[in-house]
Amino acid sequence: MEAARNPNEQQKKREISRSLALIKCPNCGNDTDFLEVADDVILTTHYRQNRDGSFTQEGDESQILGEIKLFCGECNTDLSNFHSRFLEMLF
């Protein structure tokens, strides 16, 4: 019975260690700065005009129609293969 549980425990340990691994650029080694770039975005910004004629931003919303990519913030290497991992770790 113990032997049957052992492979499952090892698999869980591998999954946990993978989930704790940092995304690291294979080109320059950067593991801190990243850029997310979206193609074909509609950005709508809402403004209210004040009595003095100036404007105050009330909010904005965006709609992404195209592809979203992840890039290294240091050397601009395309890291899109890590994008799903990046999304999992956004807090």
C-alpha positions in Angstrom: 0.0 0.0 0.0 2.8 2.4 0.9 4.5 1.8 -2.5 1.3 2.7 -4.3 1.1 6.1 -2.6 4.7 6.9 -3.1 4.5 7.7 -6.9 1.5 10.0 -6.3 3.4 11.8 -3.5 6.4 12.2 -5.8 4.2 13.6 -8.6 2.7 16.1 -6.1 6.1 17.2 -5.0 7.2 17.7 -8.6 4.1 19.8 -9.3 4.7 21.9 -6.2 8.4 22.5 -7.0 7.3 23.5 -10.6 4.7 25.9 -9.3 7.4 27.6 -7.1 9.9 27.9 -9.9 10.5 31.4 -11.2 10.1 32.3 -14.8 13.5 33.0 -16.1 14.6 34.4 -19.5 16.7 31.7 -21.2 18.5 34.4 -23.1 19.7 36.9 -20.4 18.7 35.2 -17.1 16.3 38.0 -16.1 13.7 36.7 -13.5 12.2 40.0 -12.3 11.0 42.3 -15.2 8.5 41.3 -17.8 6.2 42.9 -20.4 2.8 41.7 -21.4 1.9 43.0 -24.9 -1.6 42.8 -26.4 -2.4 43.3 -30.0 -5.6 45.0 -31.3 -6.8 46.6 -28.1 -9.7 49.0 -27.8 -9.1 51.3 -24.8 -12.1 53.4 -23.7 -11.4 56.1 -21.2 -14.3 57.9 -19.4 -13.8 61.7 -18.5 -15.9 64.2 -16.7 -15.6 67.9 -17.6 -15.2 70.1 -14.6 -16.8 73.6 -14.2 -13.4 75.2 -15.0 -13.2 73.4 -18.3 -10.6 70.9 -17.1 -11.2 67.1 -17.3 -11.0 64.4 -14.7 -10.5 60.8 -15.6 -13.4 58.7 -14.2 -12.2 55.3 -15.3 -11.2 53.2 -18.3 -11.9 49.8 -19.8 -10.1 47.8 -22.4 -11.1 45.1 -24.8 -8.3 42.9 -26.2 -9.2 41.5 -29.7 -5.8 40.1 -30.6 -3.0 38.0 -29.3 -1.3 38.5 -25.9 2.4 37.9 -25.6 4.9 37.9 -22.7 8.4 39.4 -23.2 11.5 39.7 -21.1 11.7 43.2 -19.7 15.5 43.2 -20.1 16.3 41.8 -23.6 12.8 41.6 -25.2 13.0 37.8 -25.8 9.5 36.4 -26.5 8.5 34.4 -23.5 5.0 33.7 -24.6 5.4 30.0 -23.8 5.4 31.1 -20.1 2.3 33.3 -20.5 -0.2 30.8 -18.9 2.2 30.4 -15.9 2.4 34.2 -15.7 -1.4 34.4 -15.6 -1.6 31.8 -12.8 0.7 33.8 -10.6 -1.0 37.2 -10.9 -2.3 38.4 -7.6 
